[in-house]
Amino acid sequence: MKMNKKYLYQISAFLLGTILMVGCVEWDEFESLDLDAAPTVTVVQSAVGDSLIAVDVTSSANGFVSVIILEGTGNVVPSDSVALLKGNVSYLDFASVEVEADVAVTVTFASGIEQDASYEVMAVSANADGVVSEVAVLAITTADTYAPAFVSASPDFTYDPIIEPGDTIVISFDEPVILGSGAFSFEGFYSGDVFEVTNATVSGNNVYLPVPVDFAYREYIWLHWETGAVVDAEGNETSALTTFLDGGAFSGAFWRIVAMKHPVLSVTPDVEVDQIAGFTITLTFGDNVSIANLEDGDITIVYDDEGGLVTTADVPAADVLAAGMEVTIDQSSFVPTTGTVTLVVPEGVIGVGIGNPNAEYSATWNIATL
């Protein structure tokens, strides 16, 4: 028993010594990972057109750059640079390129780019260790090289007679314009008369063109304008417009003046003077007249003997003659001996000027007592 205790003491002493020896061994110190510092990135404008933006992007370290483009200015800069690096943000367009340190790469955006518009380009870079830079931002405005383009007219082009002399026609372009060196003019299709518009005005995209009062009623009017009649803010000139007849139809900008109901300006014989039965009636208008579409009975004469007998006679078309500005009406179908004679001319049975209708007219004479 004493011998066993002796061996136990010896074993215990050996184990303790071994532990102490192991604990005294010197271990190598732990070394942390040595990562490069975050790179820096710069972005500068390389080229700008009316539908293209190119930028040069430079990183201070080997690695990658990511670039986005956004519409407008004052956009919120992503707080998470890694998200921008991976394209996990909103953008109009995105590009990611491998780069060498301090060597610029050109990134071009041509999708959805419009002329004379503001954009922002944002760029980040990451080095080989994956450390990401701060976001660099560059504002860019595209160029304006497009000429103003015609968009619409109010009222729209039409063959219908809807324009009053002195009305204003509005033509609209696709961008704000100002009056340029070219002229606007209206031309009468039938007359060939040309009137330059000297009192045009502009507001925003719209040009206001008063129609000259010199055109005849029912005249077709053509609008022309010269190159540079309007320009945009950059001085780009609009192309010329010439309206013309193309195979029986108008090509360009055209309207029609409204029809005017022409009144009878004078009548003979004098209604204040008693007339011999069967007298000839002459109506005078303010323009050349036409009875090409007149039919029997379009014009009537009412005879009243003032004794209770009233006779309405249809005037044969053959009894009506037109010459210059005058219409002559004979009384061949009925000849009264007493009472009154009343001429009735409905609206539109006589053409006046360029297809204008006559206004309704009537006149009464007393038959002279013989």
C-alpha positions as CSV (number, residue, x, y, z in Angstrom):
1,M,0.0,0.0,0.0
2,K,2.8,2.4,0.8
3,M,4.5,1.4,-2.4
4,N,1.4,2.2,-4.5
5,K,1.2,5.7,-3.0
6,K,4.8,6.3,-3.8
7,Y,4.2,5.5,-7.5
8,L,1.2,7.7,-7.7
9,Y,3.2,10.7,-6.4
10,Q,5.9,10.0,-8.9
11,I,3.4,9.9,-11.9
12,S,1.6,13.0,-10.7
13,A,4.9,14.9,-10.5
14,F,5.8,13.8,-14.0
15,L,2.5,14.9,-15.5
16,L,2.7,18.3,-13.8
17,G,6.2,18.9,-15.1
18,T,5.1,18.0,-18.6
19,I,2.3,20.5,-18.5
20,L,4.5,23.2,-17.2
21,M,7.0,22.5,-20.0
22,V,4.3,22.7,-22.7
23,G,3.0,25.9,-21.3
24,C,6.4,27.5,-21.5
25,V,6.7,26.9,-25.3
26,E,6.6,30.3,-27.3
27,W,3.8,30.4,-30.0
28,D,4.0,32.6,-33.2
29,E,1.8,35.8,-32.9
30,F,-1.6,36.0,-34.9
31,E,-1.4,38.3,-37.9
32,S,-4.6,40.2,-39.0
33,L,-5.6,40.5,-42.8
34,D,-3.9,43.5,-44.4
35,L,-6.5,45.1,-46.8
36,D,-5.8,48.0,-49.1
37,A,-7.6,51.2,-48.3
38,A,-10.7,52.2,-50.1
39,P,-10.0,53.5,-53.6
40,T,-11.1,56.8,-55.0
41,V,-13.0,57.3,-58.2
42,T,-13.4,60.3,-60.5
43,V,-15.9,60.8,-63.4
44,V,-15.5,63.6,-66.0
45,Q,-17.5,64.4,-69.1
46,S,-16.0,63.0,-72.3
47,A,-18.6,63.7,-75.0
48,V,-22.2,64.9,-75.1
49,G,-24.5,65.0,-78.1
50,D,-28.3,65.4,-78.4
51,S,-28.8,61.6,-77.8
52,L,-25.5,60.4,-76.3
53,I,-23.5,61.0,-73.1
54,A,-19.9,59.6,-72.6
55,V,-17.9,59.9,-69.4
56,D,-14.3,59.0,-68.5
57,V,-14.1,57.1,-65.2
58,T,-10.8,56.6,-63.3
59,S,-10.1,54.5,-60.2
60,S,-7.1,54.8,-58.0
61,A,-6.8,51.0,-57.7
62,N,-7.0,48.0,-59.9
63,G,-10.5,46.5,-59.7
64,F,-13.9,47.4,-61.1
65,V,-16.0,50.5,-61.6
66,S,-19.7,50.7,-61.9
67,V,-21.5,53.7,-63.4
68,I,-25.2,54.6,-63.5
69,I,-27.1,57.5,-65.3
70,L,-30.2,59.1,-63.9
71,E,-32.7,61.6,-65.4
72,G,-32.7,65.1,-63.9
73,T,-30.5,66.5,-61.2
74,G,-30.5,66.4,-57.4
75,N,-31.1,62.6,-57.3
76,V,-30.5,60.9,-54.0
77,V,-27.0,59.4,-53.8
78,P,-27.2,55.7,-52.7
79,S,-25.9,55.4,-49.2
80,D,-24.9,51.8,-49.9
81,S,-22.0,52.0,-52.4
82,V,-21.9,48.2,-52.7
83,A,-25.5,48.2,-54.0
84,L,-24.5,50.7,-56.7
85,L,-21.5,48.6,-57.5
86,K,-23.7,45.6,-58.1
87,G,-26.4,47.6,-59.9
88,N,-29.0,47.0,-57.2
89,V,-30.3,50.6,-57.4
90,S,-32.7,52.5,-59.7
91,Y,-31.1,53.9,-62.9
92,L,-31.8,54.8,-66.5
93,D,-28.8,52.8,-67.6
94,F,-25.9,50.9,-65.9
95,A,-22.4,49.8,-66.8
96,S,-19.6,47.9,-65.0
97,V,-16.0,47.7,-66.2
98,E,-12.8,46.2,-65.0
99,V,-10.1,48.9,-64.7
100,E,-6.4,49.4,-64.0
101,A,-5.3,51.9,-61.4
102,D,-5.3,55.5,-62.7
103,V,-6.2,54.5,-66.2
104,A,-9.4,56.2,-67.4
105,V,-12.1,54.1,-69.1
106,T,-14.8,55.6,-71.3
107,V,-18.4,54.7,-70.6
108,T,-21.1,55.7,-73.1
109,F,-24.8,56.0,-72.6
110,A,-27.1,56.2,-75.6
111,S,-30.3,54.5,-74.4
112,G,-33.2,56.9,-73.6
113,I,-31.0,60.0,-73.8
114,E,-32.9,63.1,-75.1
115,Q,-31.7,66.4,-76.4
116,D,-31.5,69.5,-74.2
117,A,-32.1,67.5,-71.0
118,S,-30.4,67.2,-67.6
119,Y,-28.8,64.0,-66.3
120,E,-26.6,62.8,-63.4
121,V,-23.9,60.2,-63.7
122,M,-22.8,58.3,-60.5
123,A,-19.8,56.1,-60.2
124,V,-18.1,53.8,-57.6
125,S,-15.0,51.7,-57.7
126,A,-13.8,48.6,-55.9
127,N,-10.2,47.4,-55.5
128,A,-9.0,43.8,-55.7
129,D,-9.8,43.3,-52.0
130,G,-13.4,44.3,-52.6
131,V,-13.2,47.6,-50.7
132,V,-15.6,50.1,-52.3
133,S,-15.1,53.8,-52.8
134,E,-17.4,56.7,-52.1
135,V,-19.9,57.7,-54.8
136,A,-18.7,60.3,-57.4
137,V,-21.5,62.4,-59.0
138,L,-21.4,64.4,-62.3
139,A,-24.3,66.5,-63.7
140,I,-24.5,66.8,-67.5
141,T,-26.9,68.5,-69.9
142,T,-27.3,67.2,-73.4
143,A,-26.9,69.4,-76.5
144,D,-29.8,70.7,-78.6
145,T,-29.1,70.2,-82.3
146,Y,-32.6,69.4,-83.5
147,A,-34.7,72.0,-85.4
148,P,-38.2,72.7,-84.1
149,A,-40.6,70.3,-85.7
150,F,-44.2,71.1,-86.6
151,V,-46.6,69.1,-84.5
152,S,-50.2,70.3,-85.0
153,A,-52.5,73.1,-86.0
154,S,-55.7,74.5,-84.4
155,P,-58.0,74.3,-86.1
156,D,-56.7,71.3,-88.0
157,F,-56.3,71.3,-91.7
158,T,-59.6,71.0,-93.5
159,Y,-61.5,71.6,-96.7
160,D,-64.6,72.6,-94.8
161,P,-65.4,76.4,-94.6
162,I,-64.8,77.1,-91.0
163,I,-62.3,80.1,-91.0
164,E,-63.6,83.6,-90.6
165,P,-61.5,86.4,-92.0
166,G,-59.5,87.8,-89.1
167,D,-59.6,84.5,-87.2
168,T,-56.3,83.3,-85.6
169,I,-54.7,80.0,-86.6
170,V,-52.4,78.4,-84.0
171,I,-49.5,76.2,-85.1
172,S,-47.6,74.2,-82.6
173,F,-44.0,72.9,-82.5
174,D,-42.3,70.2,-80.4
175,E,-40.3,72.7,-78.3
176,P,-40.5,76.3,-77.3
177,V,-39.7,78.6,-80.2
178,I,-39.2,82.3,-81.0
179,L,-39.8,84.1,-84.3
180,G,-36.9,83.9,-86.7
181,S,-35.9,85.6,-89.9
182,G,-38.1,83.5,-92.2
183,A,-41.6,84.7,-93.1
184,F,-45.1,83.2,-92.7
185,S,-47.6,83.9,-95.5
186,F,-51.1,83.0,-96.5
187,E,-52.0,82.3,-100.2
188,G,-55.5,82.2,-101.8
189,F,-56.0,79.1,-103.9
190,Y,-58.4,80.6,-106.3
191,S,-57.2,84.2,-106.3
192,G,-53.4,83.5,-106.1
193,D,-53.2,86.5,-103.7
194,V,-50.3,86.2,-101.2
195,F,-50.3,88.0,-97.8
196,E,-47.3,88.0,-95.6
197,V,-48.1,87.7,-91.9
198,T,-46.6,90.6,-90.2
199,N,-48.4,90.4,-86.8
200,A,-47.5,86.8,-85.8
201,T,-47.0,86.2,-82.0
202,V,-45.4,83.4,-80.1
203,S,-46.0,81.8,-76.7
204,G,-44.1,78.7,-75.7
205,N,-44.4,76.1,-78.4
206,N,-47.2,77.9,-80.2
207,V,-47.2,80.5,-83.0
208,Y,-50.4,82.6,-83.5
209,L,-51.2,83.7,-87.1
210,P,-54.1,86.1,-87.8
211,V,-55.8,85.3,-91.1
212,P,-55.9,88.3,-93.4
213,V,-59.3,89.9,-93.9
214,D,-58.6,90.3,-97.6
215,F,-59.6,86.8,-98.7
216,A,-62.9,86.2,-100.4
217,Y,-65.5,84.1,-98.7
218,R,-65.3,80.3,-99.4
219,E,-61.7,80.8,-100.6
220,Y,-59.2,78.1,-99.8
221,I,-56.2,79.5,-98.0
222,W,-52.7,77.9,-97.9
223,L,-50.1,78.6,-95.3
224,H,-46.4,78.7,-96.1
225,W,-43.4,79.4,-94.0
226,E,-39.7,79.9,-94.9
227,T,-36.7,78.2,-93.4
228,G,-36.0,79.8,-90.1
229,A,-39.5,81.2,-89.6
230,V,-39.1,80.0,-86.0
231,V,-36.0,79.0,-84.1
232,D,-35.4,77.3,-80.7
233,A,-33.3,78.6,-77.8
234,E,-30.2,77.3,-79.5
235,G,-30.9,79.0,-82.8
236,N,-31.8,75.8,-84.6
237,E,-34.1,76.8,-87.6
238,T,-37.3,75.1,-88.5
239,S,-37.5,73.7,-92.0
240,A,-39.6,75.5,-94.7
241,L,-43.2,74.4,-95.4
242,T,-44.8,75.0,-98.9
243,T,-48.4,74.1,-99.4
244,F,-49.4,73.0,-102.9
245,L,-51.9,71.1,-105.0
246,D,-50.8,67.5,-105.4
247,G,-52.9,65.3,-107.8
248,G,-56.2,66.9,-106.9
249,A,-55.6,67.3,-103.2
250,F,-53.8,69.8,-101.1
251,S,-50.4,68.9,-99.5
252,G,-49.3,71.1,-96.6
253,A,-51.3,73.4,-94.4
254,F,-54.7,74.5,-95.7
255,W,-58.2,75.8,-94.5
256,R,-61.3,77.3,-96.1
257,I,-62.9,80.6,-95.4
258,V,-66.6,80.4,-94.4
259,A,-69.3,81.0,-96.8
260,M,-70.9,84.5,-96.7
261,K,-74.6,85.0,-97.3
262,H,-74.4,87.9,-99.8
263,P,-77.3,90.3,-99.5
264,V,-79.0,92.1,-102.3
265,L,-77.4,95.5,-102.4
266,S,-80.0,97.1,-104.6
267,V,-83.1,96.4,-106.7
268,T,-84.7,98.0,-109.7
269,P,-87.2,99.2,-110.3
270,D,-87.7,101.3,-107.2
271,V,-90.2,99.7,-104.8
272,E,-91.5,103.1,-103.8
273,V,-92.8,103.7,-107.4
274,D,-95.9,102.0,-108.8
275,Q,-95.0,99.8,-111.7
276,I,-96.6,98.8,-114.9
277,A,-97.6,95.1,-114.8
278,G,-95.0,92.6,-116.2
279,F,-92.0,94.8,-115.3
280,T,-88.5,93.3,-115.2
281,I,-86.7,93.0,-111.8
282,T,-83.0,93.4,-111.5
283,L,-81.1,92.4,-108.3
284,T,-77.5,93.7,-107.8
285,F,-75.0,91.9,-105.5
286,G,-71.5,92.7,-104.3
287,D,-69.7,90.1,-106.4
288,N,-70.2,88.1,-109.6
289,V,-73.2,85.9,-109.6
290,S,-74.1,82.4,-110.9
291,I,-77.4,80.7,-111.4
292,A,-75.9,77.4,-112.7
293,N,-77.9,75.4,-110.1
294,L,-81.1,77.4,-110.3
295,E,-84.2,75.3,-111.0
296,D,-87.8,76.1,-112.0
297,G,-89.7,77.4,-109.0
298,D,-86.7,78.2,-106.8
299,I,-87.7,81.8,-107.1
300,T,-91.4,82.7,-106.7
301,I,-93.6,85.8,-107.3
302,V,-96.7,86.3,-105.2
303,Y,-99.5,88.3,-106.9
304,D,-102.2,89.8,-104.6
305,D,-105.1,91.6,-106.2
306,E,-106.1,93.0,-102.8
307,G,-109.6,91.6,-103.4
308,G,-109.0,88.2,-101.8
309,L,-107.2,86.5,-104.7
310,V,-103.6,85.6,-104.1
311,T,-101.6,83.8,-106.8
312,T,-98.1,82.3,-106.2
313,A,-96.3,81.8,-109.5
314,D,-93.1,79.7,-109.9
315,V,-90.5,81.6,-111.9
316,P,-89.1,79.4,-114.7
317,A,-85.3,79.2,-114.6
318,A,-85.3,80.4,-118.2
319,D,-86.8,83.7,-117.0
320,V,-83.7,84.3,-114.8
321,L,-80.5,85.7,-116.3
322,A,-77.1,86.4,-114.6
323,A,-74.5,88.8,-115.8
324,G,-71.7,90.2,-113.8
325,M,-73.1,91.2,-110.4
326,E,-76.7,91.3,-111.6
327,V,-79.6,88.9,-111.7
328,T,-82.5,89.8,-114.0
329,I,-86.0,88.2,-113.5
330,D,-88.7,88.4,-116.1
331,Q,-92.4,88.0,-115.3
332,S,-93.7,85.7,-118.1
333,S,-95.8,83.2,-116.2
334,F,-98.4,85.6,-114.8
335,V,-99.3,89.2,-115.5
336,P,-101.6,90.9,-112.9
337,T,-103.8,93.9,-113.6
338,T,-104.0,95.3,-110.1
339,G,-102.7,94.8,-106.6
340,T,-99.2,94.0,-105.5
341,V,-96.3,92.0,-106.8
342,T,-93.9,90.3,-104.2
343,L,-90.6,88.7,-105.2
344,V,-89.4,85.9,-103.0
345,V,-85.8,84.7,-103.4
346,P,-84.8,82.0,-100.9
347,E,-81.3,81.7,-99.4
348,G,-78.8,79.8,-101.5
349,V,-80.4,79.7,-104.9
350,I,-78.0,82.2,-106.4
351,G,-74.2,81.7,-106.2
352,V,-72.2,84.9,-105.3
353,G,-68.4,85.2,-105.6
354,I,-66.6,81.9,-105.0
355,G,-69.6,79.7,-104.3
356,N,-71.1,81.8,-101.6
357,P,-74.9,81.7,-101.2
358,N,-77.3,84.7,-101.5
359,A,-79.1,85.8,-98.5
360,E,-82.9,85.5,-98.4
361,Y,-84.6,88.4,-100.1
362,S,-88.0,89.7,-100.8
363,A,-89.5,93.0,-102.2
364,T,-93.0,94.2,-103.0
365,W,-94.2,96.6,-105.6
366,N,-97.6,98.1,-106.3
367,I,-99.2,97.7,-109.7
368,A,-99.9,101.0,-111.3
369,T,-103.6,101.7,-112.0
370,L,-104.0,102.6,-115.7
